[in-house]
Amino acid sequence: MKSRALVACAAAVVLSWVAMGAQNSQDSQARPADPPPPAQEQPTFRVAVDLVTTDVIPRDGRGQFIADLTKDDFEIYEDGVLQELSSMVLIHGGRVYNTLAPPPAAPQEGIILPQSRPTSDAAGRVFILFVDDLHMQFGDTGRIRQLFKRISNTLIHEGDLYGIVSTGPSSLSIDLTYDRSRLEQAIEKISGSGLRPSEIINGVESSRGPTELRYRAHVAFKTAYELLTNLQQLNNRRKAIIWVSSGYDFDPFADARRGLAPGSPFLSRFGTQRPGAGGCEDERDCPGARNPFSNDPNDMAQGFADADLAFELTEVTRAAARANATFYTIDPRGLVAGQDMSEEVSPFEWNRYLMKTQDSLRLMAEQTGGIAVVNTNQFDNALKRIDNETSDYYVLGFYSKNPDPTIRTREIEVRVKREDADVYHRTSYSLPIF
C-alpha cells in the first residue's frame, strides 16, 4: 500500500511539472519578444554653405552699360579659382530680371520690410541714407539740408526703397519704406553737431587721444555695423549706403593740443624743424620731422591712433562686403579753401586733418565699389553717377569651392568674355563671424 501511494504521489508531481511547462510554453508564445537594444546614435555634423553675391557693372568702350550678357559671358574667380555661377539677376533701368534664379532662402528676422509694394514699382533699388551728424559742423546745417534735398530730388525715385538713420541728436530712424514724404520731414530735422577744432584741442584726453572724439567715432561705426548686419538678410538687391559725413581722424591737431602755438620755433629730437613750426608748413620741407622709429610718446600715440582708425574702417567695410552693400561717401563741406579764421590752428595741421578725414571717406568707398564725393561742390553730377550705377547692374551669386573657414577674407575677380568690356565690382568679401 505504501509503494502504491508513493507511485501515485510521484505521478502527480510529474503531471504538475508537465502542466507548468505547457503553461510557460503558451505564455512565451503569447508574449512578444523583447525589442533589440537600440543602436548607438551617430552624431550628425551640418555644414552651412552661404550664397556669395556681388554686384557687377560691365560697360563697353563708350561707357554704356552692357545689358545683353548671359550666364556663359561671365567668369567669376575666388582667390584665383574659377567658381560655378549659381544665380544671376539683371537690374536694367531699375527693373529686375531673374536670369538665373538663386535658391530660396529661409525667412529671417531683423529687418523690417513694407507689407506691400506699389503696383507701379519698377525699382528693386535700396538706399540707406546714413546721416553722421556727429561728424558734421552745426554751421553747415543749411548746406547739409540742401544736399539731402538734392539727394531726394536726383537720386530717390518713385518706387525706390529707402531708409534713413542718424548717429547723433538729429534722432532719425526710418525703416525701409516707399513713402517719399517721410524723407522731406526727416530732412528738416537734420542738424550738424560735430566738434569744432577748438573743442577738440581743449577737450579731455587719454593716452589714446581725445576721448570725446573717439566716443563719437565709435558710435558712428557701431551704428553702421548694426545696420549692415540687418541688411545681410535682404538678398539680390544692390544696397547703396549714402554715407554723409566730414570724415574721421583719431588724433587731429596734435601739436595744438600739446600747447605748441602755431609758428613756435621748436626742433625735433633729430635737430630738424617739425612741420608747422617757424614757416615749415609741409613734411616734404622737413625730412626729419616724422620719424616712424621715434620713441617719443606723442609720435607713438599718433601711430596707435592711425592703427585704430584703420581697424574701424576695415571692420565696417568687411561688414558692407558681407551685406553686398556699397558705400557712396559724401563730404558736405564741399571744396574747402582753408580753416575757419576763428580757429587758431596752423595751416599745416588743418591741411593734415582735412586730408586724413577725406582719405577715410575715400577708403570706405573704394573698398566697397562705390565713389567718394569729396573736395568738390559738383554734387549734382556725382548724384547722377550714383543714380546710373544703382539702376544698371548684375547680381552674381556662387557657392564657394573653398571649404576652409579659417580663410575669412577672399579675393574676387569677375571677367566678361567681351573684348571691349570694362568690369566694375567689389574685389573681396569676408566670411561672417559666428
C-alpha positions as CSV (number, residue, x, y, z in Angstrom):
1,M,0.0,0.0,0.0
2,K,2.8,2.4,0.8
3,S,4.5,1.7,-2.6
4,R,1.3,2.5,-4.4
5,A,0.9,5.7,-2.5
6,L,4.5,6.7,-3.4
7,V,4.0,5.9,-7.0
8,A,0.7,7.9,-7.1
9,C,2.4,10.9,-5.5
10,A,5.4,10.8,-7.9
11,A,3.0,10.7,-10.8
12,A,1.1,13.7,-9.5
13,V,4.3,15.7,-9.2
14,V,5.4,14.7,-12.8
15,L,1.9,15.8,-14.1
16,S,2.2,19.1,-12.4
17,W,5.7,19.8,-13.9
18,V,4.3,18.9,-17.3
19,A,1.4,21.2,-16.9
20,M,3.6,24.1,-15.7
21,G,5.9,23.6,-18.7
22,A,3.0,23.6,-21.1
23,Q,1.7,26.8,-19.4
24,N,5.1,28.5,-19.7
25,S,5.3,27.5,-23.3
26,Q,2.0,29.1,-24.1
27,D,2.9,32.2,-22.2
28,S,6.2,32.5,-24.1
29,Q,4.4,32.1,-27.4
30,A,1.7,34.7,-26.5
31,R,4.2,37.3,-25.1
32,P,6.1,39.2,-27.9
33,A,9.8,39.1,-28.0
34,D,11.8,41.8,-26.3
35,P,12.9,44.5,-28.8
36,P,16.6,44.6,-29.6
37,P,18.7,47.1,-27.8
38,P,18.8,50.5,-29.6
39,A,21.8,51.2,-31.7
40,Q,24.1,54.0,-30.6
41,E,23.2,57.2,-32.3
42,Q,25.8,58.6,-34.6
43,P,26.5,62.4,-34.3
44,T,25.4,64.5,-37.3
45,F,27.6,67.3,-38.5
46,R,26.0,70.1,-40.5
47,V,27.9,72.5,-42.7
48,A,26.3,75.8,-43.6
49,V,27.1,77.0,-47.2
50,D,26.1,80.5,-47.9
51,L,25.5,82.0,-51.3
52,V,28.1,84.7,-52.1
53,T,26.7,87.5,-54.1
54,T,28.4,90.5,-55.7
55,D,27.3,93.4,-57.9
56,V,28.9,93.7,-61.3
57,I,28.7,96.7,-63.7
58,P,30.0,95.9,-67.2
59,R,30.5,98.8,-69.6
60,D,31.6,98.9,-73.2
61,G,34.2,101.2,-74.8
62,R,31.8,104.1,-74.9
63,G,31.0,103.8,-71.2
64,Q,27.5,102.3,-71.9
65,F,26.1,99.6,-69.7
66,I,26.0,96.1,-71.4
67,A,22.6,94.7,-70.7
68,D,22.6,91.6,-73.0
69,L,25.0,89.3,-71.2
70,T,24.2,85.7,-70.3
71,K,25.5,83.3,-67.7
72,D,28.1,82.0,-70.2
73,D,29.5,85.5,-70.6
74,F,30.7,85.7,-67.0
75,E,33.6,84.1,-65.3
76,I,34.0,84.6,-61.5
77,Y,37.1,83.7,-59.6
78,E,37.7,83.4,-55.8
79,D,41.3,83.6,-54.9
80,G,42.2,82.6,-58.5
81,V,39.9,79.5,-58.6
82,L,37.0,79.5,-61.1
83,Q,33.6,79.3,-59.4
84,E,30.3,78.0,-60.8
85,L,27.7,80.7,-61.2
86,S,24.6,79.7,-59.2
87,S,22.4,82.8,-59.6
88,M,22.2,85.8,-61.8
89,V,19.9,88.8,-61.6
90,L,19.9,91.7,-64.1
91,I,18.7,95.1,-63.0
92,H,18.3,97.4,-66.0
93,G,16.7,100.8,-65.9
94,G,15.7,99.9,-62.3
95,R,13.7,96.8,-63.4
96,V,14.6,93.4,-62.1
97,Y,15.0,90.4,-64.3
98,N,15.8,87.0,-62.8
99,T,18.0,85.5,-65.5
100,L,19.2,82.6,-63.2
101,A,17.1,82.4,-60.1
102,P,19.0,81.7,-56.8
103,P,18.0,79.0,-54.4
104,P,15.2,80.0,-52.0
105,A,16.3,81.4,-48.7
106,A,14.7,80.8,-45.3
107,P,12.9,83.8,-43.9
108,Q,14.8,85.6,-41.2
109,E,14.1,88.3,-38.7
110,G,15.8,91.6,-38.0
111,I,15.0,94.0,-40.9
112,I,11.5,95.4,-41.4
113,L,10.2,95.4,-44.9
114,P,7.0,97.1,-46.1
115,Q,4.0,94.8,-46.3
116,S,3.0,95.8,-49.9
117,R,4.7,97.2,-52.9
118,P,3.2,99.8,-55.2
119,T,1.8,98.4,-58.4
120,S,4.0,100.7,-60.5
121,D,7.1,99.6,-58.6
122,A,9.9,99.4,-61.3
123,A,12.8,99.6,-59.0
124,G,14.5,96.9,-56.9
125,R,16.9,99.6,-55.6
126,V,17.6,100.0,-51.9
127,F,19.1,103.2,-50.5
128,I,20.1,103.8,-46.9
129,L,20.8,107.5,-46.0
130,F,23.4,107.4,-43.3
131,V,23.4,110.9,-41.6
132,D,26.6,111.1,-39.5
133,D,25.6,114.3,-37.7
134,L,28.2,113.6,-35.0
135,H,30.8,114.5,-37.6
136,M,29.3,117.5,-39.3
137,Q,29.5,121.1,-38.2
138,F,26.5,122.9,-36.9
139,G,27.4,125.9,-39.0
140,D,27.0,123.6,-42.1
141,T,23.4,122.6,-41.2
142,G,21.8,124.7,-44.0
143,R,24.3,123.3,-46.5
144,I,23.7,119.7,-45.3
145,R,19.9,120.0,-45.7
146,Q,20.3,121.4,-49.2
147,L,22.5,118.4,-50.0
148,F,19.8,116.0,-48.8
149,K,17.1,117.8,-50.8
150,R,19.3,117.2,-53.9
151,I,19.6,113.6,-52.9
152,S,15.8,113.4,-52.6
153,N,15.2,115.0,-56.0
154,T,18.0,113.4,-58.0
155,L,18.6,110.0,-56.5
156,I,15.4,108.7,-54.7
157,H,12.8,108.0,-57.3
158,E,9.2,106.8,-57.0
159,G,9.2,103.1,-56.2
160,D,12.6,103.1,-54.6
161,L,13.0,101.6,-51.1
162,Y,14.9,103.8,-48.8
163,G,15.7,104.2,-45.1
164,I,17.4,106.8,-43.1
165,V,19.4,106.7,-39.8
166,S,21.4,109.3,-37.9
167,T,24.2,108.8,-35.4
168,G,23.6,111.8,-33.2
169,P,21.0,114.3,-31.9
170,S,19.1,114.5,-35.2
171,S,17.4,111.3,-34.0
172,L,16.4,109.9,-37.4
173,S,15.4,106.3,-37.7
174,I,13.1,105.4,-40.6
175,D,12.8,101.7,-41.7
176,L,12.8,100.8,-45.4
177,T,9.8,102.5,-47.0
178,Y,8.4,103.8,-50.3
179,D,6.9,106.9,-48.8
180,R,9.0,109.8,-50.0
181,S,7.0,112.3,-47.9
182,R,8.7,111.0,-44.8
183,L,12.1,111.9,-46.3
184,E,11.1,115.5,-46.6
185,Q,10.0,115.6,-43.0
186,A,13.3,114.0,-41.9
187,I,15.4,116.5,-43.8
188,E,14.1,119.3,-41.7
189,K,15.3,117.6,-38.5
190,I,18.9,117.2,-39.7
191,S,21.4,119.3,-37.7
192,G,25.2,119.1,-37.5
193,S,26.7,118.6,-34.1
194,G,30.3,117.9,-34.8
195,L,33.2,119.1,-32.6
196,R,34.9,122.3,-33.6
197,P,38.7,122.3,-33.7
198,S,38.9,124.4,-30.5
199,E,36.6,121.9,-28.7
200,I,38.9,119.1,-29.8
201,I,42.1,121.0,-28.7
202,N,40.7,122.0,-25.3
203,G,38.8,118.7,-24.6
204,V,39.6,115.8,-22.3
205,E,42.3,113.5,-23.5
206,S,43.5,110.0,-22.7
207,S,46.6,108.1,-23.7
208,R,44.8,107.3,-27.0
209,G,43.8,110.8,-27.9
210,P,40.7,113.0,-27.5
211,T,38.2,110.9,-25.6
212,E,35.0,112.6,-26.9
213,L,36.2,112.3,-30.5
214,R,36.9,108.6,-30.0
215,Y,33.5,108.0,-28.5
216,R,31.7,109.8,-31.3
217,A,33.5,107.7,-33.9
218,H,32.7,104.5,-32.0
219,V,29.0,105.4,-32.0
220,A,29.0,106.1,-35.7
221,F,30.8,102.9,-36.7
222,K,28.7,100.8,-34.3
223,T,25.5,102.2,-35.8
224,A,26.7,101.4,-39.3
225,Y,27.8,97.9,-38.3
226,E,24.4,97.0,-36.8
227,L,22.7,98.4,-39.9
228,L,24.8,96.3,-42.2
229,T,24.2,93.2,-40.1
230,N,20.5,93.6,-40.7
231,L,21.0,94.3,-44.4
232,Q,22.6,90.9,-44.9
233,Q,19.1,89.4,-44.8
234,L,18.0,91.3,-47.9
235,N,19.2,89.4,-50.9
236,N,19.6,90.0,-54.6
237,R,19.3,93.8,-54.3
238,R,22.0,96.4,-54.7
239,K,22.1,98.1,-51.3
240,A,23.6,101.6,-51.6
241,I,24.7,103.4,-48.4
242,I,24.7,107.1,-48.9
243,W,27.2,108.0,-46.1
244,V,27.2,111.7,-45.4
245,S,30.0,112.8,-43.1
246,S,33.0,115.0,-42.8
247,G,35.3,112.0,-42.2
248,Y,37.4,110.7,-39.4
249,D,40.8,111.4,-37.7
250,F,41.5,110.0,-34.3
251,D,44.4,112.3,-33.5
252,P,43.8,115.7,-35.1
253,F,45.7,118.9,-34.2
254,A,48.2,117.1,-32.2
255,D,50.7,120.0,-31.8
256,A,48.0,122.4,-30.8
257,R,46.6,120.0,-28.2
258,R,50.1,119.8,-26.7
259,G,50.3,123.5,-26.2
260,L,52.5,124.4,-29.1
261,A,51.4,127.6,-30.6
262,P,51.3,128.0,-34.4
263,G,54.7,129.0,-35.7
264,S,56.5,128.4,-32.5
265,P,60.3,127.8,-33.2
266,F,60.8,124.3,-31.8
267,L,63.0,121.5,-33.1
268,S,62.5,117.7,-33.3
269,R,64.8,115.3,-31.4
270,F,66.9,115.0,-34.6
271,G,67.5,118.7,-34.7
272,T,65.3,119.3,-37.8
273,Q,62.4,121.6,-37.7
274,R,59.0,119.9,-37.4
275,P,56.1,120.8,-39.7
276,G,54.0,123.8,-38.7
277,A,56.9,125.4,-36.8
278,G,58.8,128.5,-38.0
279,G,57.4,128.6,-41.5
280,C,57.9,124.8,-42.2
281,E,54.4,124.0,-43.5
282,D,55.0,120.8,-45.4
283,E,56.5,117.5,-44.3
284,R,58.5,117.4,-47.6
285,D,60.3,120.5,-46.4
286,C,61.1,118.8,-43.1
287,P,62.7,115.5,-43.9
288,G,63.4,114.5,-40.3
289,A,60.0,115.7,-38.9
290,R,58.1,112.4,-38.7
291,N,60.4,109.5,-37.8
292,P,58.5,106.2,-37.7
293,F,61.1,104.7,-35.3
294,S,60.8,107.6,-32.8
295,N,60.4,106.7,-29.1
296,D,58.6,110.0,-28.5
297,P,55.3,109.1,-26.7
298,N,53.5,111.7,-28.9
299,D,54.6,110.1,-32.1
300,M,53.7,106.6,-30.7
301,A,50.2,107.9,-29.8
302,Q,49.8,109.1,-33.4
303,G,50.7,105.7,-34.7
304,F,48.2,103.9,-32.4
305,A,45.5,106.4,-33.4
306,D,46.1,105.7,-37.1
307,A,46.1,101.9,-36.5
308,D,42.8,102.2,-34.5
309,L,41.2,104.2,-37.3
310,A,42.4,101.7,-39.9
311,F,40.8,98.8,-37.8
312,E,37.5,100.6,-37.6
313,L,37.4,101.3,-41.3
314,T,38.4,97.7,-42.1
315,E,35.7,96.2,-40.0
316,V,32.9,98.4,-41.4
317,T,33.9,97.7,-45.0
318,R,34.1,94.0,-44.3
319,A,30.5,94.2,-42.9
320,A,29.5,96.0,-46.1
321,A,31.0,93.3,-48.2
322,R,29.1,90.6,-46.3
323,A,25.9,92.5,-46.8
324,N,26.7,93.1,-50.5
325,A,26.3,96.9,-49.8
326,T,28.2,99.7,-51.5
327,F,29.3,102.9,-49.7
328,Y,28.9,106.2,-51.5
329,T,30.5,108.7,-49.2
330,I,29.8,112.4,-49.5
331,D,31.6,115.2,-47.6
332,P,29.1,118.1,-47.2
333,R,31.9,120.5,-46.7
334,G,32.5,120.5,-50.4
335,L,35.5,122.3,-51.8
336,V,37.4,123.5,-48.7
337,A,39.6,126.6,-49.2
338,G,41.0,126.8,-45.7
339,Q,40.3,126.7,-42.0
340,D,37.8,128.9,-40.2
341,M,39.6,132.2,-39.3
342,S,38.2,132.0,-35.7
343,E,40.1,128.7,-35.1
344,E,43.7,129.1,-34.1
345,V,45.1,126.1,-35.9
346,S,48.3,126.1,-38.0
347,P,47.7,125.7,-41.8
348,F,49.8,122.5,-41.8
349,E,47.7,120.9,-39.0
350,W,44.5,122.0,-40.7
351,N,45.6,120.6,-44.1
352,R,46.7,117.4,-42.5
353,Y,43.4,117.0,-40.7
354,L,41.4,117.7,-43.9
355,M,43.5,115.2,-45.9
356,K,43.0,112.4,-43.3
357,T,39.3,112.9,-43.0
358,Q,38.8,112.9,-46.8
359,D,41.1,109.9,-47.2
360,S,38.9,107.9,-44.7
361,L,35.9,108.6,-46.8
362,R,37.8,107.6,-50.0
363,L,38.9,104.3,-48.4
364,M,35.3,103.3,-47.4
365,A,34.0,104.0,-50.9
366,E,36.9,102.3,-52.8
367,Q,36.8,99.2,-50.7
368,T,33.1,98.6,-51.4
369,G,33.0,99.5,-55.0
370,G,31.5,103.0,-54.6
371,I,32.7,106.5,-55.2
372,A,33.7,109.2,-52.7
373,V,32.4,112.7,-53.3
374,V,35.0,114.8,-51.5
375,N,36.6,118.2,-52.1
376,T,34.1,119.2,-54.7
377,N,30.9,121.3,-55.0
378,Q,29.6,119.3,-58.0
379,F,27.1,117.3,-56.0
380,D,24.6,117.0,-58.8
381,N,27.0,115.3,-61.2
382,A,28.0,112.8,-58.5
383,L,24.4,112.0,-57.6
384,K,23.6,111.4,-61.3
385,R,26.5,109.0,-61.5
386,I,25.3,107.2,-58.3
387,D,21.8,107.0,-59.9
388,N,23.2,105.4,-63.0
389,E,25.3,102.9,-61.1
390,T,22.4,101.8,-58.9
391,S,20.0,101.5,-61.9
392,D,22.0,99.2,-64.2
393,Y,24.0,96.2,-62.8
394,Y,24.1,92.5,-62.4
395,V,24.0,90.5,-59.2
396,L,26.0,87.3,-59.5
397,G,26.0,84.5,-56.9
398,F,28.1,81.4,-56.3
399,Y,28.8,78.8,-53.6
400,S,32.5,78.9,-52.7
401,K,34.6,75.9,-53.5
402,N,36.9,76.6,-50.6
403,P,35.7,74.8,-47.5
404,D,38.4,76.2,-45.2
405,P,36.6,78.6,-42.7
406,T,39.9,80.0,-41.4
407,I,40.4,81.9,-44.7
408,R,37.9,84.7,-43.9
409,T,38.8,87.3,-46.4
410,R,38.8,86.2,-50.0
411,E,39.6,87.9,-53.2
412,I,37.0,88.1,-56.1
413,E,37.7,88.7,-59.8
414,V,34.9,88.9,-62.4
415,R,35.7,88.7,-66.1
416,V,33.4,89.3,-69.1
417,K,34.1,87.4,-72.3
418,R,34.0,90.6,-74.5
419,E,36.9,92.4,-75.8
420,D,35.7,95.9,-75.2
421,A,34.1,95.4,-71.7
422,D,35.3,97.1,-68.5
423,V,34.0,95.5,-65.4
424,Y,33.4,97.2,-62.1
425,H,32.8,95.1,-58.9
426,R,34.0,94.7,-55.4
427,T,37.3,92.9,-55.1
428,S,36.8,90.9,-51.9
429,Y,34.4,89.6,-49.3
430,S,34.7,88.3,-45.8
431,L,33.0,85.2,-44.2
432,P,30.6,86.0,-41.3
433,I,31.8,85.6,-37.7
434,F,29.7,83.1,-35.7
